[in-house]
Amino acid sequence: MPYSPDSLLGDVLRNRQAAAVVRKHLSGIVNAPLGVQLRHVSLGQVVGFLDDTRADPEAREAFFAELAAVDETLAEPPRPAETTTVPSDSYEGPEVPLGSARADWPSSATRWHPFELELHGPAHGNPFTDVELSARFTHAETGRTLTAHGFYDGDGVHRLRFMPGEEGAWSFVTASNARSLTGIGGTFACLPAAPGEHGPVRVHNTFHFRHADGTRHLPIGTTAYAWTHQGDELEERTLRTLAEAPFNKVRMCVFPKAYLFNANEPPLYPFAGSPEDGWDFRHPDPAYFAHLEERIRRLGELGIQADLILFHPYDRWGFSDMGAVADDRYLRYVVARLAALPNVWWSLANEYDLLWAKTEKDWHRMAAVIADTDPHGHLLGIHNCMSFWDNNADWVTHASLQRVDVYRTAENTDAWRAEWNKPVVIDECGYEGDIDQGWGDLPPQELVRRFWEGAVRGGYVGHGETYLADDEVLWWSKGGTLKGESPARIAFLRRILEDSPQDGIGPLPGDWDVPVGGVDDSYRLVYFGFGQPRYRTFALRPGVRWRVDVIDTWAMTVTALPGTYEGVFRIGLPGRQFIAVRLRAV
């Protein structure tokens, strides 16, 4: 039966000829914001979503006429479900001596820095799937034991990486189905951490974060989804920008992205194959992942966390729908390769609810794969589009959220804290920019306001920038250079928060018209946002004296009022928007 207005977009796109007709007539549909959401929608409905075809009956007729001429029998059949490959104990014959592979490792490593064991071993068959490798690491003094998983890096090289969390002597012994890789043992010394190295980030005090050494971490994040897929010149420019920016966390994708202003092909692909001939998901490309790894290490040198998005729906290559077996194998490879880096967070998905090929059960299964493969327990979240994930799930360490309303999102931070009893990180509350999308046309003042609203309510808000550019290099996707006015004000907020109580601030009872954050009887941060009062009366508990600062969050000034205040008192304010008042107990 020929393709018609009743055909589903997803079915049509499985036919290469028909997909070419779609790209020709429905310009940009594959990369458009609705491209992912419309896969289960009929073509008759799809043409109604697009301005050109909705307004031009002749264009619709030409599209359906050309589509009807396509041979629908050429559509690719649904890919059969892959079965799990169980590595065989006979991968190497009995003539191969146990532990005979050449092994190289350093005699020492610093605390929270990757220790790497390099093994030169077998390369026959497909070592990515045919070889299973792990090592048990034991701390001599405490007896603490952790298991790290290995990965194949091509050219006969197998690697095991481990991030020692305690100083002193460590020993290891390998296990593998490959005889030459099993039973290899050794020791190394873990030395004190290098200057500036604080270890991985953990949840602290229920709603906040600290590094492993106790250093406070305030996630002041930004988004640059596809910055590692742009080539050296632009990627180096991004790193130079980040070196001067206030951000200490970057949301970024493992896989390339296809979306608005994201039509370019990446220099490298994650698997063997090509867009024309398809992919072999059983053969990761080590060069691709080595490049990603190098970029994450460079972020670490800048003190920046890599919030690594493992799956996302904006995909024209098929990486969002590899099948359960391939998904799990990919996760094991990525986690084995990157888990020893201290500055990694796992984001299981960006907009998980748009990944139409995956179910709730799939997400739980994949979270278990990550937990089983990561001996260091990095932070793990999952990001929504329209429907919140149940962040009460045991494996979710923090709520990673997108805006739920055109206007109100950060204002819900305190309610979400109470609902999930976990840190709230609003990674996407809208972006400073001027594109034709409601999520990407915020003035800088509004983005900064949302940062402050989330902060005083006890959470953390993320930045993004989407200013139009002739070269289509928009920061939120490709990185490059920041153009907006919000980063300087976000840096100012970061300094204010760094000077707040070390265990973090939470929402406090206050007046009905302003949010208040802080710690009872010691610190209060009051934010007036859109309001522009000329004065304010405070009614606080007698017996505590306060120093008062008036903060202009846009002009980035702090004005200390003379003297101290107690009980019921009134202070003058400048009658401008975006003013905060800070009260610190004497």
VEXDREN-2710 file (C-alpha; in Angstrom, 1 decimal):
% VEXDREN-2710
k/r/px/py/pz
1/MET/0.0/0.0/0.0
2/PRO/1.6/3.4/-1.0
3/TYR/2.6/5.9/1.6
4/SER/-0.3/8.3/2.3
5/PRO/-1.4/11.0/4.8
6/ASP/-2.3/8.1/7.1
7/SER/1.3/6.7/7.2
8/LEU/3.3/7.3/10.4
9/LEU/6.4/9.5/10.1
10/GLY/8.5/6.9/11.9
11/ASP/7.5/4.2/9.4
12/VAL/8.2/6.5/6.5
13/LEU/11.7/7.4/7.8
14/ARG/12.7/3.7/7.7
15/ASN/12.6/3.8/3.9
16/ARG/15.6/5.7/2.6
17/GLN/13.9/6.9/-0.5
18/ALA/10.8/8.1/1.4
19/ALA/13.0/9.7/4.0
20/ALA/14.7/11.7/1.3
21/VAL/11.3/12.9/0.1
22/VAL/10.5/13.9/3.6
23/ARG/13.7/15.9/3.9
24/LYS/13.1/17.5/0.6
25/HIS/9.5/18.7/1.2
26/LEU/9.3/19.0/4.9
27/SER/12.4/21.1/5.3
28/GLY/14.3/20.5/8.5
29/ILE/11.7/18.0/10.0
30/VAL/14.4/15.5/11.0
31/ASN/16.3/18.2/12.9
32/ALA/13.3/20.2/14.0
33/PRO/12.2/20.4/17.6
34/LEU/9.1/18.3/16.8
35/GLY/11.0/15.7/14.8
36/VAL/11.4/13.3/17.7
37/GLN/7.9/13.8/19.1
38/LEU/6.2/13.2/15.7
39/ARG/7.5/9.7/14.9
40/HIS/4.2/8.2/16.0
41/VAL/2.1/10.8/14.2
42/SER/0.5/10.5/10.8
43/LEU/2.0/12.5/7.9
44/GLY/-1.4/14.2/7.5
45/GLN/-0.9/15.7/11.0
46/VAL/2.8/16.4/10.5
47/VAL/2.2/18.7/7.5
48/GLY/-0.2/20.6/9.7
49/PHE/2.6/21.3/12.2
50/LEU/4.9/23.0/9.7
51/ASP/4.3/26.5/8.5
52/ASP/5.2/25.9/4.8
53/THR/2.9/23.0/4.2
54/ARG/0.1/24.2/6.5
55/ALA/-0.2/27.4/4.4
56/ASP/0.3/26.0/0.9
57/PRO/-2.1/23.3/-0.4
58/GLU/0.0/22.8/-3.6
59/ALA/3.1/22.1/-1.5
60/ARG/1.2/19.4/0.4
61/GLU/-0.1/17.8/-2.8
62/ALA/3.4/17.8/-4.3
63/PHE/4.8/16.1/-1.2
64/PHE/2.2/13.4/-1.1
65/ALA/2.4/12.8/-4.8
66/GLU/6.1/12.2/-4.8
67/LEU/5.8/10.1/-1.7
68/ALA/3.2/7.9/-3.2
69/ALA/5.6/7.0/-6.0
70/VAL/8.1/5.5/-3.6
71/ASP/8.3/1.7/-3.3
72/GLU/7.2/1.1/0.3
73/THR/8.5/-2.5/0.2
74/LEU/12.0/-1.0/0.3
75/ALA/11.5/0.1/3.9
76/GLU/14.0/-1.5/6.3
77/PRO/12.3/-4.1/8.5
78/PRO/12.4/-3.6/12.2
79/ARG/15.8/-4.6/13.5
80/PRO/15.6/-8.0/15.2
81/ALA/16.3/-8.0/18.9
82/GLU/20.0/-8.6/19.6
83/THR/20.8/-11.5/21.9
84/THR/23.3/-11.1/24.6
85/THR/26.8/-12.4/23.9
86/VAL/28.3/-14.3/26.8
87/PRO/32.1/-14.2/26.7
88/SER/33.4/-17.8/26.4
89/ASP/36.0/-19.3/28.7
90/SER/37.4/-20.9/25.5
91/TYR/38.2/-17.6/23.9
92/GLU/41.9/-18.5/24.4
93/GLY/43.0/-22.1/24.3
94/PRO/44.7/-24.0/27.2
95/GLU/48.0/-23.5/25.5
96/VAL/47.9/-19.8/26.5
97/PRO/49.5/-19.3/29.9
98/LEU/47.4/-17.7/32.6
99/GLY/48.3/-14.0/33.2
100/SER/50.8/-14.0/30.3
101/ALA/49.7/-10.7/28.8
102/ARG/52.2/-7.9/29.1
103/ALA/51.1/-5.5/31.8
104/ASP/52.2/-2.0/32.5
105/TRP/51.2/0.2/35.4
106/PRO/52.7/3.1/37.4
107/SER/54.2/2.5/40.8
108/SER/52.1/5.3/42.3
109/ALA/49.0/7.4/41.7
110/THR/47.6/10.4/43.5
111/ARG/44.4/10.3/45.5
112/TRP/41.2/10.7/43.3
113/HIS/43.3/10.5/40.2
114/PRO/42.9/7.6/37.7
115/PHE/45.3/4.7/38.1
116/GLU/45.5/2.8/34.8
117/LEU/46.6/-0.8/34.2
118/GLU/47.4/-1.4/30.5
119/LEU/47.4/-4.9/29.2
120/HIS/48.7/-6.0/25.8
121/GLY/46.6/-9.0/25.1
122/PRO/44.4/-10.8/22.6
123/ALA/42.8/-9.1/19.6
124/HIS/41.2/-12.0/17.7
125/GLY/37.5/-12.2/17.2
126/ASN/35.7/-9.1/18.6
127/PRO/37.4/-8.2/21.9
128/PHE/34.7/-5.6/22.6
129/THR/32.2/-8.4/23.1
130/ASP/34.2/-11.6/23.4
131/VAL/36.4/-10.5/26.4
132/GLU/35.3/-9.8/29.9
133/LEU/37.8/-8.1/32.2
134/SER/37.8/-6.8/35.7
135/ALA/40.1/-6.3/38.6
136/ARG/39.7/-6.4/42.4
137/PHE/41.5/-3.5/44.1
138/THR/42.2/-3.8/47.9
139/HIS/43.5/-1.2/50.3
140/ALA/46.2/-2.7/52.5
141/GLU/45.4/-0.9/55.7
142/THR/41.5/-0.8/55.7
143/GLY/40.9/-3.9/53.6
144/ARG/38.4/-2.0/51.5
145/THR/37.8/-3.8/48.2
146/LEU/36.4/-2.4/45.0
147/THR/35.9/-4.0/41.6
148/ALA/36.7/-2.0/38.5
149/HIS/35.8/-3.1/35.0
150/GLY/38.0/-3.1/32.0
151/PHE/37.5/-2.1/28.4
152/TYR/39.1/-2.8/25.0
153/ASP/40.9/0.2/23.5
154/GLY/41.8/-1.3/20.1
155/ASP/45.1/-2.7/18.7
156/GLY/45.3/-5.5/21.3
157/VAL/45.2/-3.0/24.2
158/HIS/42.9/-3.7/27.2
159/ARG/42.7/-1.1/30.0
160/LEU/41.5/-1.1/33.6
161/ARG/41.1/2.2/35.4
162/PHE/40.6/2.9/39.1
163/MET/40.3/6.0/41.2
164/PRO/41.9/5.4/44.6
165/GLY/40.0/7.1/47.4
166/GLU/42.5/6.4/50.2
167/GLU/46.2/7.0/50.5
168/GLY/48.5/4.1/51.2
169/ALA/49.3/0.8/49.6
170/TRP/46.8/-0.8/47.2
171/SER/47.0/-4.2/45.5
172/PHE/45.0/-5.6/42.5
173/VAL/44.4/-8.8/40.8
174/THR/42.6/-9.3/37.4
175/ALA/39.9/-11.7/36.3
176/SER/38.9/-12.5/32.8
177/ASN/37.6/-15.1/30.5
178/ALA/40.7/-14.6/28.4
179/ARG/43.5/-16.7/30.0
180/SER/46.2/-14.2/29.2
181/LEU/44.4/-11.4/31.0
182/THR/43.4/-13.3/34.2
183/GLY/45.4/-13.5/37.5
184/ILE/47.6/-10.5/36.8
185/GLY/48.4/-8.9/40.2
186/GLY/50.4/-6.0/41.5
187/THR/50.6/-3.1/43.9
188/PHE/50.9/0.7/43.8
189/ALA/51.1/3.5/46.3
190/CYS/48.4/6.1/46.5
191/LEU/50.0/9.5/47.3
192/PRO/48.2/12.6/48.6
193/ALA/45.9/14.4/46.2
194/ALA/47.4/16.9/43.8
195/PRO/46.8/20.6/44.6
196/GLY/43.2/21.5/43.6
197/GLU/42.0/17.9/43.4
198/HIS/39.1/17.4/45.7
199/GLY/37.6/14.2/44.5
200/PRO/34.2/13.3/43.1
201/VAL/31.1/15.2/44.1
202/ARG/28.7/13.6/46.6
203/VAL/25.4/14.6/48.1
204/HIS/25.8/16.5/51.4
205/ASN/23.3/17.5/54.0
206/THR/20.4/16.0/52.0
207/PHE/20.0/18.9/49.6
208/HIS/23.5/20.0/48.7
209/PHE/26.9/18.8/47.5
210/ARG/30.4/18.3/48.6
211/HIS/33.5/16.8/47.1
212/ALA/35.0/13.7/48.7
213/ASP/37.5/15.7/50.7
214/GLY/34.7/17.8/52.2
215/THR/35.2/20.8/50.0
216/ARG/31.9/22.5/49.2
217/HIS/30.5/22.2/45.7
218/LEU/27.9/24.7/44.4
219/PRO/26.8/23.5/41.0
220/ILE/26.7/26.6/38.9
221/GLY/26.1/24.9/35.6
222/THR/25.8/25.6/31.9
223/THR/24.7/23.6/28.9
224/ALA/26.7/23.0/25.8
225/TYR/25.2/19.8/24.5
226/ALA/27.3/19.0/21.4
227/TRP/30.5/21.0/22.1
228/THR/32.7/17.9/21.8
229/HIS/31.5/17.2/18.3
230/GLN/32.6/20.4/16.6
231/GLY/36.3/19.9/15.7
232/ASP/39.4/21.2/17.5
233/GLU/39.2/24.9/16.7
234/LEU/35.7/25.5/18.1
235/GLU/36.2/23.0/21.0
236/GLU/39.4/24.8/22.0
237/ARG/37.6/28.1/21.8
238/THR/34.9/26.7/24.1
239/LEU/37.5/25.6/26.7
240/ARG/39.1/29.1/26.6
241/THR/35.6/30.6/27.3
242/LEU/34.9/28.2/30.1
243/ALA/38.3/29.1/31.7
244/GLU/37.0/32.6/32.2
245/ALA/33.4/31.8/32.9
246/PRO/31.7/31.2/36.3
247/PHE/30.5/27.8/35.5
248/ASN/31.7/24.7/37.3
249/LYS/29.5/22.1/35.6
250/VAL/28.7/21.5/31.9
251/ARG/25.8/19.4/30.6
252/MET/27.1/17.6/27.5
253/CYS/26.1/14.6/25.4
254/VAL/28.1/11.5/24.7
255/PHE/26.3/11.1/21.3
256/PRO/26.1/13.8/18.6
257/LYS/22.9/15.8/18.4
258/ALA/20.5/16.6/15.5
259/TYR/18.3/19.6/16.3
260/LEU/17.8/23.2/15.5
261/PHE/21.2/24.8/14.6
262/ASN/22.7/21.3/14.8
263/ALA/22.7/20.1/11.2
264/ASN/26.4/19.5/10.9
265/GLU/27.9/16.0/11.0
266/PRO/30.4/15.3/13.8
267/PRO/34.1/14.6/12.9
268/LEU/33.9/11.2/14.6
269/TYR/31.2/8.7/15.3
270/PRO/30.9/6.4/18.4
271/PHE/30.7/3.1/16.4
272/ALA/32.2/1.5/13.4
273/GLY/30.2/2.2/10.3
274/SER/28.8/5.3/8.6
275/PRO/25.5/7.2/8.2
276/GLU/25.1/5.7/4.8
277/ASP/25.9/2.1/5.6
278/GLY/24.7/1.9/9.2
279/TRP/26.5/1.1/12.4
280/ASP/28.0/-1.9/14.1
281/PHE/27.0/-1.3/17.7
282/ARG/29.2/-4.2/18.7
283/HIS/32.3/-2.2/17.7
284/PRO/32.7/1.1/19.6
285/ASP/35.3/3.4/18.0
286/PRO/38.1/3.9/20.5
287/ALA/39.1/7.2/18.9
288/TYR/35.7/8.7/19.5
289/PHE/35.7/7.8/23.1
290/ALA/39.3/8.8/23.6
291/HIS/38.4/12.3/22.3
292/LEU/35.5/12.6/24.6
293/GLU/37.6/11.4/27.5
294/GLU/40.3/14.0/26.7
295/ARG/37.7/16.8/26.7
296/ILE/36.4/15.7/30.1
297/ARG/39.9/15.6/31.5
298/ARG/40.4/19.2/30.2
299/LEU/37.3/20.3/32.0
300/GLY/38.6/18.7/35.1
301/GLU/41.8/20.8/34.8
302/LEU/39.5/23.8/34.9
303/GLY/37.6/22.6/38.0
304/ILE/34.5/21.8/35.9
305/GLN/32.2/18.8/36.4
306/ALA/31.1/17.0/33.2
307/ASP/27.4/16.2/33.6
308/LEU/27.5/13.5/30.9
309/ILE/24.2/12.8/29.1
310/LEU/24.2/9.1/28.1
311/PHE/21.1/9.1/25.9
312/HIS/19.0/11.8/24.2
313/PRO/16.3/11.8/21.6
314/TYR/17.6/14.3/19.1
315/ASP/19.1/11.7/16.9
316/ARG/19.2/11.0/13.2
317/TRP/21.8/8.2/13.4
318/GLY/20.0/5.6/15.4
319/PHE/22.0/5.9/18.7
320/SER/18.8/6.5/20.7
321/ASP/17.3/3.2/19.6
322/MET/20.0/0.6/19.5
323/GLY/18.1/-2.1/21.4
324/ALA/18.4/-3.2/25.0
325/VAL/21.4/-5.4/24.6
326/ALA/23.4/-2.7/22.7
327/ASP/22.3/0.0/25.1
328/ASP/23.6/-2.0/28.1
329/ARG/26.9/-2.9/26.3
330/TYR/27.4/0.8/25.4
331/LEU/26.8/1.8/29.0
332/ARG/29.3/-0.7/30.4
333/TYR/31.9/0.5/27.9
334/VAL/31.4/4.2/28.7
335/VAL/31.3/3.7/32.5
336/ALA/34.3/1.4/32.5
337/ARG/36.2/3.9/30.5
338/LEU/35.2/7.1/32.3
339/ALA/34.3/6.2/35.9
340/ALA/37.8/6.7/37.2
341/LEU/37.6/10.4/36.2
342/PRO/36.7/12.4/39.3
343/ASN/34.7/15.1/37.5
344/VAL/32.0/12.9/36.0
345/TRP/28.3/13.0/36.7
346/TRP/26.0/10.5/34.9
347/SER/22.8/11.9/33.4
348/LEU/21.0/8.8/32.2
349/ALA/19.0/10.8/29.7
350/ASN/18.2/14.2/28.5
351/GLU/14.4/14.4/28.1
352/TYR/13.9/10.7/28.8
353/ASP/10.2/10.9/28.0
354/LEU/10.9/11.7/24.4
355/LEU/12.9/8.6/23.9
356/TRP/9.9/6.7/22.5
357/ALA/11.8/3.4/22.1
358/LYS/12.5/3.0/25.8
359/THR/10.2/2.2/28.7
360/GLU/10.3/2.9/32.4
361/LYS/11.5/-0.6/33.0
362/ASP/14.4/0.1/30.5
363/TRP/15.6/3.1/32.5
364/HIS/15.6/1.2/35.8
365/ARG/17.6/-1.6/34.1
366/MET/20.1/0.8/32.7
367/ALA/20.5/2.6/36.0
368/ALA/21.4/-0.8/37.5
369/VAL/24.0/-1.4/34.8
370/ILE/25.7/1.9/35.6
371/ALA/25.6/1.1/39.4
372/ASP/27.1/-2.3/38.7
373/THR/29.9/-1.0/36.5
374/ASP/30.9/2.2/38.4
375/PRO/32.8/1.3/41.6
376/HIS/33.1/4.9/42.6
377/GLY/29.4/5.8/42.8
378/HIS/29.3/9.0/40.8
379/LEU/26.1/11.1/40.9
380/LEU/23.3/9.8/38.8
381/GLY/20.2/11.6/37.6
382/ILE/17.7/11.5/34.7
383/HIS/16.3/14.6/33.0
384/ASN/12.7/15.2/31.9
385/CYS/10.9/17.1/29.1
386/MET/7.2/17.1/30.1
387/SER/6.8/14.3/32.6
388/PHE/8.8/14.2/35.7
389/TRP/10.7/11.0/36.5
390/ASP/10.0/9.6/39.9
391/ASN/13.0/11.0/41.6
392/ASN/12.2/9.0/44.7
393/ALA/13.9/6.1/43.0
394/ASP/16.8/4.8/45.1
395/TRP/19.3/5.2/42.3
396/VAL/18.5/8.8/41.6
397/THR/21.0/10.9/43.6
398/HIS/19.5/14.3/42.7
399/ALA/16.6/15.7/40.8
400/SER/17.7/17.0/37.3
401/LEU/14.8/19.1/36.0
402/GLN/13.5/21.0/33.0
403/ARG/11.1/24.0/33.3
404/VAL/7.5/23.0/33.7
405/ASP/6.0/26.3/32.8
406/VAL/6.8/29.2/30.4
407/TYR/7.3/31.4/33.5
408/ARG/7.4/29.5/36.8
409/THR/10.0/26.8/37.4
410/ALA/12.6/28.0/39.9
411/GLU/9.7/29.1/42.1
412/ASN/8.9/25.4/42.7
413/THR/12.3/24.5/44.1
414/ASP/11.3/24.4/47.7
415/ALA/8.2/22.2/46.9
416/TRP/10.3/19.8/44.9
417/ARG/12.9/19.6/47.7
418/ALA/10.0/18.6/50.1
419/GLU/8.6/16.1/47.6
420/TRP/11.8/14.1/46.9
421/ASN/14.0/15.0/49.8
422/LYS/17.0/15.3/47.5
423/PRO/19.0/18.1/45.9
424/VAL/17.1/20.0/43.2
425/VAL/19.1/21.0/40.2
426/ILE/17.1/22.9/37.6
427/ASP/19.4/22.2/34.6
428/GLU/17.1/23.8/32.1
429/CYS/14.9/26.7/33.2
430/GLY/15.1/28.5/29.8
431/TYR/18.0/30.1/28.0
432/GLU/19.2/33.7/27.5
433/GLY/18.8/34.4/23.8
434/ASP/16.7/35.6/20.9
435/ILE/15.7/32.5/18.9
436/ASP/12.2/31.7/17.8
437/GLN/11.5/29.3/20.7
438/GLY/9.9/30.1/24.0
439/TRP/12.7/28.2/25.8
440/GLY/15.4/30.2/24.1
441/ASP/14.4/33.9/24.1
442/LEU/14.8/35.0/27.7
443/PRO/16.3/38.4/28.4
444/PRO/19.4/38.2/30.7
445/GLN/17.5/39.8/33.6
446/GLU/15.0/37.0/33.6
447/LEU/17.5/34.2/33.5
448/VAL/19.4/35.8/36.4
449/ARG/16.1/36.2/38.3
450/ARG/15.4/32.5/37.9
451/PHE/18.9/31.7/39.3
452/TRP/18.2/33.8/42.4
453/GLU/14.7/32.3/42.9
454/GLY/16.1/28.8/42.9
455/ALA/19.1/29.7/45.1
456/VAL/17.1/31.2/47.9
457/ARG/14.7/28.3/47.8
458/GLY/17.5/25.9/48.4
459/GLY/18.3/24.6/44.9
460/TYR/20.6/25.1/42.0
461/VAL/19.7/26.6/38.6
462/GLY/21.6/26.1/35.3
463/HIS/22.5/28.5/32.5
464/GLY/22.2/28.3/28.7
465/GLU/22.6/30.8/25.9
466/THR/20.9/30.8/22.5
467/TYR/21.7/34.0/20.6
468/LEU/21.2/33.8/16.9
469/ALA/24.5/33.6/14.8
470/ASP/25.1/33.5/11.1
471/ASP/27.4/30.6/11.6
472/GLU/24.8/28.8/13.8
473/VAL/27.3/28.5/16.6
474/LEU/25.0/28.8/19.6
475/TRP/26.5/28.2/23.0
476/TRP/23.8/25.9/24.3
477/SER/24.7/23.4/21.7
478/LYS/28.1/24.0/20.1
479/GLY/29.9/26.1/22.6
480/GLY/32.2/28.8/21.3
481/THR/32.0/32.2/22.9
482/LEU/29.5/33.6/25.4
483/LYS/27.7/36.7/24.3
484/GLY/25.1/37.3/27.0
485/GLU/24.9/39.5/30.0
486/SER/23.9/36.8/32.5
487/PRO/27.3/35.1/33.1
488/ALA/28.8/38.0/35.0
489/ARG/25.7/38.2/37.2
490/ILE/25.8/34.5/37.8
491/ALA/29.4/34.8/38.8
492/PHE/28.3/37.5/41.3
493/LEU/25.6/35.1/42.7
494/ARG/28.2/32.4/43.0
495/ARG/30.4/34.7/45.1
496/ILE/27.4/35.5/47.4
497/LEU/26.6/31.7/47.8
498/GLU/30.2/30.9/48.5
499/ASP/30.0/33.3/51.4
500/SER/26.9/31.6/52.8
501/PRO/26.8/28.9/55.5
502/GLN/29.0/25.9/54.4
503/ASP/26.3/23.3/54.9
504/GLY/24.0/25.1/52.4
505/ILE/20.9/27.2/52.7
506/GLY/17.3/26.1/52.6
507/PRO/13.9/27.8/52.4
508/LEU/12.8/29.6/55.5
509/PRO/9.4/30.9/56.6
510/GLY/9.0/34.4/55.4
511/ASP/6.4/36.9/54.3
512/TRP/3.9/35.8/51.7
513/ASP/5.3/37.9/48.9
514/VAL/9.1/37.2/48.9
515/PRO/11.1/34.0/49.2
516/VAL/13.6/33.7/52.0
517/GLY/16.5/31.2/52.2
518/GLY/19.1/30.6/54.9
519/VAL/19.7/29.0/58.3
520/ASP/17.6/29.8/61.3
521/ASP/18.9/32.6/63.5
522/SER/22.2/32.9/61.7
523/TYR/21.8/33.7/58.0
524/ARG/18.9/35.0/55.8
525/LEU/18.8/35.9/52.1
526/VAL/15.6/37.7/51.0
527/TYR/15.0/38.1/47.3
528/PHE/12.4/40.7/45.9
529/GLY/12.7/39.7/42.2
530/PHE/10.2/41.7/40.1
531/GLY/9.3/43.8/43.1
532/GLN/10.7/47.3/43.6
533/PRO/9.9/48.3/47.2
534/ARG/11.3/51.5/48.7
535/TYR/11.5/50.0/52.2
536/ARG/10.9/46.7/54.1
537/THR/9.9/45.9/57.6
538/PHE/11.4/42.8/59.2
539/ALA/9.9/41.0/62.2
540/LEU/12.5/38.6/63.6
541/ARG/13.0/36.9/66.9
542/PRO/14.2/39.2/69.6
543/GLY/17.6/38.4/71.1
544/VAL/19.5/38.0/67.7
545/ARG/21.3/41.0/66.3
546/TRP/21.8/41.2/62.5
547/ARG/24.1/43.0/60.1
548/VAL/22.2/43.9/57.0
549/ASP/23.5/44.2/53.3
550/VAL/21.4/45.5/50.4
551/ILE/22.4/43.6/47.3
552/ASP/21.6/44.8/43.8
553/THR/21.8/41.5/41.9
554/TRP/21.9/43.1/38.5
555/ALA/24.3/46.0/39.2
556/MET/26.3/43.5/41.2
557/THR/26.8/45.7/44.3
558/VAL/26.6/45.0/48.0
559/THR/25.8/48.0/50.3
560/ALA/26.3/47.3/54.0
561/LEU/23.9/49.3/56.2
562/PRO/25.5/50.9/59.3
563/GLY/25.0/49.3/62.8
564/THR/23.0/46.3/63.7
565/TYR/19.3/45.4/63.9
566/GLU/17.1/43.3/66.2
567/GLY/13.5/42.2/66.5
568/VAL/11.1/44.4/64.4
569/PHE/13.0/46.9/62.2
570/ARG/12.6/48.8/59.0
571/ILE/15.3/49.4/56.3
572/GLY/15.3/51.6/53.2
573/LEU/15.5/50.0/49.8
574/PRO/16.3/51.5/46.4
575/GLY/12.9/51.0/44.7
576/ARG/14.4/48.9/41.9
577/GLN/13.8/45.4/40.7
578/PHE/16.2/42.5/41.4
579/ILE/17.2/43.6/44.9
580/ALA/18.1/41.1/47.7
581/VAL/18.7/41.7/51.4
582/ARG/21.2/39.6/53.3
583/LEU/21.0/39.3/57.1
584/ARG/23.9/37.8/59.0
585/ALA/23.8/37.3/62.8
586/VAL/26.4/39.1/64.8
END
